[in-house]
Amino acid sequence: MNQLPKNIQSHFQFEGVVKEIRPLGAGLINDTFFVETDGYNPNYILQRKNKNIFKNIPAMMDNIHKVTSHLKKKIEAQGGDPLREAFTVTRTVDNKLYYKDTDGEFWAACLFIDNTITHQSADSLELAFQGGKSIGRFQAMLSDMKEPLTDILPGFHNMKYRLQQWDKILADDPVGRKALVTEEIEWINSRRQEMLKLWNKFEAGEIPIRVTHNDTKINNVLFDENNDVLCVIDLDTVLNSMCLNDYGDAVRSYTNAGKEDDQNLSNVYMKMDTFEAYTKGYLSEALSFLTQSEIDNLAFSAKYITFEQLLRFLMDYIDGDTYYKTEYETHNLIRAHAQYKLLVEMEKNYTKMCAIIEGIVNTAKKR
């Protein structure tokens, strides 16, 4: 982790006197610090944004500001606390959303929300339900937001774009690994047309454009002291896309009984009770805005996102491990195998997944 710029606190509108700035967590993308102030003043989170991943950080911060401003208006109208129930950007002394230092690094700050709980995994059905509820509520409150967001991650979840990348990497075979993964290549090619269908529906307008979070792991949800959902955090990846992406990625994350790089594939299977709990929580909020087309494609979106992650791990292995951090030579290949096992599990359970969704929707309609 690089050193903090001298007097970094002087560039932000921090209340009170800063007592200490110390590293927080071990994030894989941004460098994060906790800013402790004196007395009864609020504390803050300070981040060095990763300009190698995010090529347009000013636009990213503008997206965050648009989304949080919309959320705060909704929360206030509902009688809630916008400082606790939504992410709050702390501006710089010249009223910008970020500070660019002399080394060209971008810094951003936000209010620290105290007396909160985070979870690294949904280890109970109640947590899975609450996690689903949090993303459903997030999307519902933003479903009427008309102000467009800048596309800061071109091609993200775009299957047409991903498969174009795939074709190029297979043609180039930059480090000579293609011959080692002929079976794995067939995993991708045999499902190619099936996966393109969902993106084609989106491009045709059958599935609407929404405001989406795009990183719906449970550790991006803050809970209060009673373990009730407080707010969704880590908004760097907010975009205009399919809301199905958020649902599908959460199902991929929540329901996998194994690890993303599990070498023992018998550990990797789909926890269907977790799927049902998450879906109940999600639909308890999201049915207020979802179209029938979105409902009809919810179950498929889990396969879509899992396939995309399989594709990306396998591409990175063939490309010589240029994107994801790896700990050993076959790490991306191991990840790809684990994602493939999860995808196969979803394919086996697909009819049941559709039935669970239909049952939840029908029950809600009868109320």
Beta strands, then each sheet from edge to edge (+ up, - down):
strand 1: 18-23
strand 2: 31-37
strand 3: 44-49
strand 4: 89-90
strand 5: 99-100
strand 6: 106-111
strand 7: 210-212
strand 8: 221-223
strand 9: 229-232
strand 10: 239-241
sheet 1: 1+ 2- 3+ 6- 4+
sheet 2: 1+ 2- 3+ 6- 5+
sheet 3: 7+ 10-
sheet 4: 8+ 9-
end
